[in-house]
Amino acid sequence: MDRTASYELTLDNWCREFDGAVDEGLCLTSLFHPKITGKPGRILLLERLFEHMRERDDVWFATCRDVAHWWLKEHHHG
């Protein structure tokens, strides 16, 4: 099992990336490959990350389709 960082450091990095993106008004997209996140301990990390994300009330969780529909509604002219 290859690991580049401890679980706590990984969670801290993910939370900081999320917080930084939200604080700057940016959209955060992430890809969690099953080889990396599909391990029991890492799934717990994802749950903790989602808990952290849900603590904010200024975040929109959306699918790509939701974002596309929003963009078309807000920016479609004609």
N, C-alpha and C positions, 0 to 999 in steps of 0.2 A: 504494500500500500504506500503510494508516494504521497508525501506531505511536504509542503513548502513552508508552512507556518503552523503554529499551534492553533487549536480551536479558538481560544480566547482572542488571539491576535487576529485571526480571520474574521471573527464576529466584530471586533472593534473596527477593522478596516471597512467591512461592509456598512456598518452603522455610520462611520465617518463619511463614506462616499454618499450615502443616502442623505445625511444631514447637510452636507455641503451642497448637493444638488438642489435640495428643497430651499435652503437659505438663499441660493442664487436665483431661484425661480426657474430652475431647469427641470427637464424631464429626465428621469433616471430609468434606463432600460438595462436589464441584466439578463445574462444567459447562464443558467446553472446546468452544466453538463452532468448527466447521471453518473459518469465515472468519478466526478469530483464530489458531487453533493448527494449521491445515492447511497452513502454509507450511513449506518445508524447514528453515529455521533454527529455527522454533518447535517442530517435531517433535523436533529434537535437544534442545531445552529440556525437553520432556516426558520424554524418556528420562533426562535428568540428574535431573529431579525424582523420577522413579520409583526411580532408583538411590539418591537421598538417602533416600527413604521406606523402602527395603528395608534400609538400614543399621541400623534399629531392630528389636529383636526383640519389642517390645511393641505391634505394630501388626497389625491384622486387615484384610486386603483382602477385601472381600465385595461381592457383588451385592445389590441391593435385596431380592431373594428370600431370600438367605441371612440378611439382617438380620431380615426378617419372620419367617422360621422360627425364628430364635434367640429373638426377642421372644416369640412364641407359646409356645415351650417354657419360657422363663423366667418369663413373667408370666400365662399363661393359667390361670385358676382356675375350674374347673367344666366 
